[in-house]
Amino acid sequence: MKQTPQTFDLVILGGGCAGLSLAARLAVAESPLRVALVEARDHYTEDRTWCGWRLQPHFFNDCRVAEWNRWYLSEGGRILERSSQSYPYEMLNALMVYNKALDAITRSRNISLHLAVRAEHVRENAHNVEIELATGQFLEARWVVDTRPVRAEVRTPWLWQSFVGIVAQLEGQEVALERSQPMLMDFQSGTPGLVDFMYILPMGSRRYLCEYTRFAPEKATPFDLENRLGQWLTQHAAGGWRGLRRESGDLPMAKVQPPNTGRVVHAGASGGSLRLATGYAFHNIQRWADECTTELLHNRKPVGPRRNGVLDWMDELFLRVLQRKDVVPAHLMRALFAESDSDSLVRFLSGQPRLTDYWPVVKGLPWNKFIGTAARNFAGLRSA
């Protein structure tokens, strides 16, 4: 016998970055909406590190643990330094983000948190959405915001961004790894990936987040990445190191176009917040959460992440050029950073370019390869 469903104005499926960001804003705004947040995990840990350029203040400003106005790239021993006084590159502690959001949510009288619960089926009908939980319970809602990760299908030209990271504590008298600014890309040669690079963030007290990252058409094997990361640390932290925490992931650098035409709205990285050519999502999610909260507070339909069609087209073209046999990916990425105005590049990479930013970003790239690739892609579309 089917149980009588609990009714809500809004059900948020998934309590990751996007789900928590939206629910916390509704809690702080003291929204009268009856909201349920459904999350499969039973507790939260420091399972990741969020970074990116801060273009404007956001809800989790006080969860920032470091910020820098300079950053580096390295290719073949050649180091490129870039800087921006307007837009710092910031690092946020995931557990602080989780705890701030959870504290706001648990204080709210109108938001119920369902941890260790998985949504099995979501059925939309004319007047509401019915959610069947793995516990056998049923929820009904006027709207659903679904932020759960989905299985992405990655085909050419899209890629997987796979990474394994370790927070490493240096233990000996070591100078090779010591630095005070982030290394966004230290390209690794002689590797099987399309692009392999180290991503290194200083965390203070001779502690570093070191991530081995690969862009490739297929997901990388975690064992392979972790092995290469260990070899890199052994080489660059010869005085010894101790692993404090591990994180890993696979990000689909692929266009996501959820329908969002009915009562179920998709959001988060699987809903379109991920920047296709970079993998950055945190700050895009914060902008979406602000906008979606505003709509809900005005008793309007929740909105999904906004997509910039021009940026999507440019990202797709960039990824196609990156995979050409006559292109060295590290050279292409270095050219992008080396020839661009820093502030224009930051706004562009963050998905918030001004109209005047496009030319300063693209002027240093190999135009002949981009034009040729665009022409071949257009011809292929016409013949399809």
Salt bridges, closest charged atoms under 4 A:
ASP9 OD2 - ARG34 NE 3.33
GLU39 OE2 - ARG41 NE 2.88
ASP42 OD1 - HIS43 ND1 2.59
GLU46 OE2 - ARG245 NH2 3.51
ASP47 OD2 - ARG41 NH1 3.63
ASP47 OD1 - ARG48 NE 3.50
ASP62 OD1 - LYS100 NZ 2.95
GLU67 OE1 - ARG54 NH1 3.02
GLU67 OE1 - ARG64 NE 2.97
GLU75 OE1 - ARG78 NH2 2.72
GLU75 OE2 - HIS331 NE2 2.86
GLU81 OE2 - ARG70 NH1 3.36
GLU90 OE1 - ARG54 NH1 2.74
GLU90 OE2 - HIS58 NE2 2.70
GLU90 OE1 - ARG64 NH1 3.52
GLU90 OE2 - HIS283 NE2 2.64
ASP103 OD2 - ARG107 NE 3.02
GLU130 OE2 - LYS2 NZ 2.32
GLU130 OE1 - ARG123 NH1 3.34
GLU132 OE1 - ARG123 NH2 3.07
ASP146 OD2 - ARG148 NH2 2.85
GLU153 OE2 - ARG155 NH2 2.43
GLU171 OE2 - ARG242 NE 2.90
GLU178 OE2 - ARG206 NE 2.96
ASP196 OD2 - ARG214 NH2 2.89
ASP224 OD2 - ARG214 NH1 2.99
ASP224 OD1 - ARG228 NE 3.01
GLU226 OE1 - ARG246 NE 2.96
GLU247 OE1 - ARG245 NH1 2.66
ASP290 OD1 - ARG25 NE 2.65
GLU291 OE2 - ARG306 NE 2.83
GLU295 OE1 - ARG300 NE 2.86
ASP312 OD1 - ARG307 NH2 2.53
ASP315 OD2 - ARG275 NE 2.70
GLU316 OE1 - LYS255 NZ 3.68
GLU316 OE2 - ARG320 NH2 3.13
ASP326 OD2 - ARG324 NH2 2.77
ASP357 OD2 - ARG347 NE 2.68
